[in-house]
Every structure is written in structure tokens, then in C-alpha cells.
Amino acid sequence: MADLTQKWKENKNGKMFVDQSCIACDACVLSAPKNFAMHEDDGHAFVSKQPETPEEEAACKEAMEGCPVEAIGDFGDK
């Protein structure tokens, strides 16, 4: 389960976040490219845009469920 106290500072403020357990597998970026990006220098994913539409919500949920290390949370700052 993602740890809110370990979220990356690059995450856009809001409900979704990626924490420091991310292994940079790119699965979230592939599932929800409008909402996740890869930090090229540090090698981790982060939420680049909070989901705003039902389609983005569904893509982010798919990304969260597909994360092999459960580094994505959906209980951040609302």
C-alpha cells in the first residue's frame, strides 16, 4: 500500500500520488499517460496531472491496480 508520508514531491497536489517505493517500471505511464510521467533524472514515476474526467479516473485506477509494488495511492490531499 502506498505511503502518503513517502510521496514524491513532484506529484501534483490532489488525491492521487506515487510514493518512494516506485521501481520505475513505467506501467502507470502506459496505463494513464495523461496523468503519470517518469522523472528522467531520479528514475521514478509521479502524478503529472490529477484525473479530471471519468476516463482519466478509470485509467488511473487501472494504473494503481497494475502497479507491481503498490506505489500509487488515491487517498492524498483532496
C-alpha positions as CSV (number, residue, x, y, z in Angstrom):
1,M,0.0,0.0,0.0
2,A,1.3,3.5,-0.9
3,D,2.6,5.6,2.0
4,L,1.4,9.2,1.9
5,T,4.4,10.2,4.1
6,Q,6.7,8.9,1.4
7,K,5.1,10.5,-1.7
8,W,7.4,12.2,-4.2
9,K,7.4,16.0,-4.2
10,E,6.9,16.0,-7.9
11,N,3.3,14.7,-7.5
12,K,0.7,17.3,-8.4
13,N,-1.4,18.2,-5.4
14,G,-4.6,16.1,-5.1
15,K,-5.9,12.7,-4.3
16,M,-3.6,10.5,-6.4
17,F,0.2,10.2,-5.6
18,V,3.2,7.9,-6.2
19,D,5.4,7.1,-3.3
20,Q,9.1,6.3,-3.0
21,S,8.6,2.5,-3.4
22,C,8.2,3.1,-7.2
23,I,10.6,1.0,-9.2
24,A,10.2,2.9,-12.5
25,C,8.5,0.0,-14.3
26,D,6.6,2.5,-16.5
27,A,3.3,0.6,-16.1
28,C,1.4,3.6,-14.8
29,V,2.7,5.8,-17.6
30,L,1.5,3.3,-20.1
31,S,-1.9,2.9,-18.5
32,A,-2.6,6.6,-17.8
33,P,-0.2,8.7,-19.9
34,K,-2.2,11.9,-19.4
35,N,-1.8,11.6,-15.6
36,F,1.6,9.9,-14.9
37,A,5.1,10.8,-16.0
38,M,8.5,9.5,-15.4
39,H,11.1,11.6,-13.6
40,E,14.0,11.2,-16.0
41,D,16.8,12.2,-13.6
42,D,15.7,10.3,-10.5
43,G,14.0,7.3,-12.2
44,H,10.6,7.2,-10.7
45,A,7.0,7.9,-11.7
46,F,4.9,10.7,-10.4
47,V,1.4,12.2,-10.9
48,S,1.8,14.9,-13.5
49,K,-1.9,15.7,-13.7
50,Q,-4.7,14.8,-11.3
51,P,-7.6,12.9,-13.0
52,E,-10.4,15.2,-14.0
53,T,-12.7,13.1,-16.2
54,P,-14.3,9.6,-15.7
55,E,-11.9,8.3,-18.4
56,E,-8.9,9.6,-16.6
57,E,-10.2,8.3,-13.3
58,A,-10.6,4.8,-14.9
59,A,-7.1,5.0,-16.4
60,C,-5.6,6.0,-13.0
61,K,-7.5,3.2,-11.3
62,E,-6.1,0.7,-13.8
63,A,-2.6,2.1,-13.2
64,M,-3.0,1.8,-9.5
65,E,-4.2,-1.8,-9.7
66,G,-1.4,-2.7,-12.2
67,C,1.4,-1.3,-10.0
68,P,3.6,-4.2,-9.1
69,V,4.8,-2.6,-5.8
70,E,1.6,-0.7,-4.9
71,A,3.4,2.6,-5.0
72,I,0.3,4.5,-6.2
73,G,-2.2,5.8,-3.7
74,D,-5.6,7.5,-4.1
75,F,-6.0,9.0,-0.6
76,G,-3.8,12.0,-0.7
77,D,-4.7,15.7,-0.3
78,K,-8.2,16.1,-1.6
